[in-house]
Every structure is written in structure tokens, then in C-alpha cells.
Amino acid sequence: MQSLSNHQIQDHLLRSGFTKIPPKDPNNYKVIGFKKPHLHHSIYVKATNNFPLVIHDTYDAIRPKLLKIDGVHVDTGKEYYNSNMKEFNTKINPNSSSKNPTPTKFGLDFGFANTNALQKFLEHLAPIVKANLMAKVSPEDVDDSFDESTPPTEKDAIIKARIGQGAYRKALLDYWNGCAVTGCTRKAFLISSHIIPWSKDKEARLDPFNGLLLTPTLDRAFDNGLISFKDDGLILLSSALSKTELELLHLDATLRLRKVDVKHLPYLAWHRANLFKS
């Protein structure tokens, strides 16, 4: 199948508003990065012509949709590994010939029959919900991004791909340095949760003090009003939770937010008044 060359892809990215990231060594590189303000992750173009465009694995959820675009091609599951893709995630290359392989930066690899296919592909990567501002968003919160025919499961996948690890989540990670209650620092277990939900207050969406970084159990309980927090950070437990449920969920009255700023107080008060099931 005829494909755009890496140079043709680079030219199209530049015409589409992308900025080239100069490689450290102009005489020795395998990938070159391109960035655009509304995209959280860079796009990389390989120096070879074999499936030359590489995107962040955040978009894995919408890869089947991307491969349905006429003129977009690659074997399903195709990945590319290169340590120069700085902000990309790492994992062991299953095709490595090394006896002791180490985790390497990787991304999803695509090729294009023509610029029309490439342009449609790029349009599916953007916009990242409201300029890549958010962390956890539900389909009903951003359903203005879809048409009525988009199935709910596809909305979920697209939202997860678009929001990635956004500026809002980064702000919460920087502030809390772990779960706001337990102190757990493993990022894969931490959920960026709005105190006043995204859909309820547009003005509060970007405020990090309207956010808590929580482990999954605490996040789900908080979202469903089964727990809340006092102004001093001490947890409030809903009477809807039985003693057995509290034990199974490892929830008890001694839990508290590790710190509370005065700027958190209006948001916590709203949560207690509107969501908490006392």
C-alpha cells in the first residue's frame, strides 16, 4: 500500500499548526517530535517510511476508530519503541532480543495513504476536552462533543483518550503529592475528583481547590455522597453504609484529609449540603 513519506507527514503537520521539536542530535535521530497547544502529548514522526507517525498510548481506546478512517493503516496492535519520546509511557518491548530488556518509551504506530487520511486522523485526536484541562469527566458532562448517534461506550472511550493526564490532574498531583486521605503515591491508583461536579459549576472546573486526589474506593464513595469531609478535614460517613460495608471498604471515622486550605471550604460545604447522604 502506498504511504505518505515521513517528510510529507512533517510538511502536513507544520501546515496544520504543529511546531517541530528540534532533536538533540540533528545528525543522529530516529524520531522527531511535533507539538500543538491543544494536544497534551507530542506526536512523533519516524525517520523511516514504515508506519512513520507515532502517538501516545492514551489513544489506545480509540485506536479501532482511528483504523476505520479510510487511508489509515497499520497492523492492529502495532507499537513503536524509542527512548527519545520523552513524555510517553514505558514498558518492556515484547520483541526485544535482549536477554534482560528494560522498559522503553513506546507509542502507537500509524501510516497514511494520503494527506486527507492524515488530516481526518488528526481531527480525531482533537480537541482534548476543553483545551485539555480536565481529569475525570463523564459522558453526560461533555456530550456537546459528540453527535446523538455516538454510542455511550464509544463516548467513554473517546473521553478517556482525550483527557489523558491533563493540566488539572497535574495540579492536583503537585498539590497533594498522593491520595488526599491515605497518602498513596502510586499514580495509577489515584483519581482526580471534582468536589463540585464538572457539570454543576463551570466556573469551578479549573480550580485545583475544587479537587481531591483519591484512591478508587474513596473516590467512588465521595462521588456517590457516601462520604464527605468536615472543614477540619475529618471524614463524614453516611448512615446508608452498614457496619459490614464500612469494614469491607476500610472506611472508619478516623480518616481525614491530610491538609485543608481555606480555599477548599466553600467546595466542601457545597458537597456536604448537596451530595452527602447523611
N, C-alpha and C positions, 0 to 999 in steps of 0.2 A: 504494500500500500504506500502510495506517495505521501510524504510528510513534509511539513514546514521544517526548514533547517533551523538550527539554533540562532543564526543571525537574523532570519526572518521573524522569529519569535521575539527576539530582543528589539528589533525595529518596531514591531507592533506594540509591545509593552511601553516603549518610550512615547509613541504617538498617542497612547491611551492614558498618559499622565503618570506613568511609573517613573521612578528615579533609580538610576543604576547605582549599586553599591560597589565602589572600586575594590577589586581583590587585593589582598595584602601583597601578593607577588604577581604583578601583571604578566610575567613571563612563565609562570608555572601555576596554573589553576585548572580545576575540573568543573567548577560551578561558579556562576556569578549571580549575585543577588539583585533583586528589584523590589522596591517598596513603594507603597502608596498610602497616604494619610489615613484613609478609612479602613485599611486592612491591618489587622493586628500582627500578622505574620508575613514575613517576606516571601517572595516567590523566587525560586532559583531556576536558572537555565543552565543546562549541562553543556560542556564544550563539545560533546559528541552529538550526532544527529539521531541517536536511538532513544526515542521517547524523551525528548530533551527538557520538558518542563516538570518541575518538582514542587509540590505544595505540601503544607503542613498536614500531619495525620489527623488534626482536628476535623478535617473534612472527610474522614473515612465514612462517616454516617451518610453522607450524600454522594459517595462515590458511584453507587449504581445509577443515580440520576445523572451524574456527570457523563457516565459512559453511554447513556442513551442519546446524548447530543450527536446529531449527525456529523460525522467527520472527526469525532474524538475517539481515539483508540489506544488500547494497551490491554495486555492480558489482565484479567481480574486478579487483584492481589499483588500487582507489580509494585515493588518498592525499590527505592534507591538509597544507598548508604554513603554518606560523606561527612567527615568531621568538620568541614567548613560551613555547614549550615547551622550557624551558632545557636539560634533560638529554638531549633527543632528538638523534639524528644529523642531519647536514645533507647536502643535495645540491641540485643545480640543479633547479628546477621546470620540467619539460618543457613546461608550458602557460603559462609566463611570457610576457608581452607585451613585456617589457623587451628592449632591444637588447643590453644587457650584464648578463644576470641574474647574481646572486650566490647562492652556496649558502644555503639556508634550512632551518631546522628542519622536520622532517616526521614524520608518523606514519601509521598505518593507520586508516581511517575506517569506522565501522560504525553501523548503525541497528537498532532493535529493535521488533518488533510489540507486545510486551508485557513485563511485568516478569519473567515466567517465562523468556522467552528471554534477557533480560539476566542473570538470575541464573545460568543454565546457562553463559552466556558467561564470566562472572566466575570460575566454578568451574574452567574450562579454563585460566585464567591462573595458577592457584594449586594447590598450594603450589609456590613456586620451591624446587627441590630442597633439602631440609633447611634451610628458612628462608633460602634464597638465600646459601649460604655458599661455593659452590664455583666452580671454573673449568672444568677439563676432566674429564668424567665419562663413563664408558662405560655402555651399556645394562645390562650384567650387574652393574654396581656399584649400580644403583638400581632393579633390576627389581621391587622391592617397591612401586614407584609405579604399576605397570601390572597389568592382568589378563593372564591367559595368552593371550588372543586377540589382544593388541596385536602387530602385525607388527614385526619388528626395525627396518625402515626408518622406521616411524612413531615407534618409541621414540627413534631417533636424532634425528628432527626435533623431538619434544617436549622432549627433554633439552636440545638446543641452545637452544630458545626459553626454557625455564625458567631455565637457569643464567645466561644473559645475561653481563653483566660484573659478577660478584659481588664480595662483600667480600674473598674470598680472593685473587682476581686483583688487586684494588686494592692489597692489602697487598704483593703481590709487585712490582707496578709501582712502588710507593713505595719499596720496599727496594732493588730492583735498578736502577731508572731505565734500563731497557733490557735486552737479552739478557744473561744472566749470564756468557756467554762472549765474544760478539762485540761487545757494546755497542750493537747495533742498537736504535734507539729507535722505529721505526715500529710502532705498536701492532698493526696488522693482521697483522704477521708474527710476533708474539710469542705463545707458547702457555704457559699456566700449568700446569706439570707437577709432580705429586707425586713425591718421591723414593721413599718407600714408597707404593705404590699405594693409592688410596682404599679398595679392597676388602680390603686386608691389615691395616690398623690404624686402627680407628675413632677411637682417642684422638689420633692424629696428624693427622687430616684437617684440622683447623683451624689447625695450627701453620705459620706462614709459613716457618719454618726447615726444614720438610719440603717446600719447594717451590723450583723453579728456573724462571726465566723464560727460555725458549729459542726460537730460530728453528726452523722446521719440521723441517729436516734433523737438527739436533741433538736435538730433542725425540723424533723417531721413533727415532733411533739409541739414545737413552738409554732409552726405554720398552722397546726390544727387547733391551737388555743388550749392545748392540754398542759402547757407550762407557760409561765411568763416570769418577769423579774421585777422586784421592787426597785425603788430609786437607789437603795444601797447595794443593789446587785443580787440580793438573796432571791433564790428561786421561789416561785409560787407553783404549787401543784394542784391541778384540777381535781375536784371531788369526783369527776367522771372516771378517774383512774382507780382501779381497785388496788388493794394492798398487794395482791399477787402480781398485777401488771407492773406496779412500781418496782417490785423486786426483780421481775424478769427484765425490765428495761433499765435497771440500775439507776433509778431516779430516787433521790431522797432529799429531805428538807435542808440538808447541809450544803447542797450545791449552790454556787453563786458565780456571777460574772467576776472575772479576775480584776477588772477595773471598770469604773463608770465615770464618764465625763459629764459635766453639766449639759453638754450638747446632746447627750443620749436621752435625757429625761423626758422631753416632750414626746419623743417617739415611743419610749417605754410606757408612758402614761396612756398614749393612744392605744397601744396594744392591749393593755390591761382593760381599758374601757370598751374596746370594740371586738377583740378576738378571744380574750381569755375566758374560758368556761369555768368560772369559779365553782 
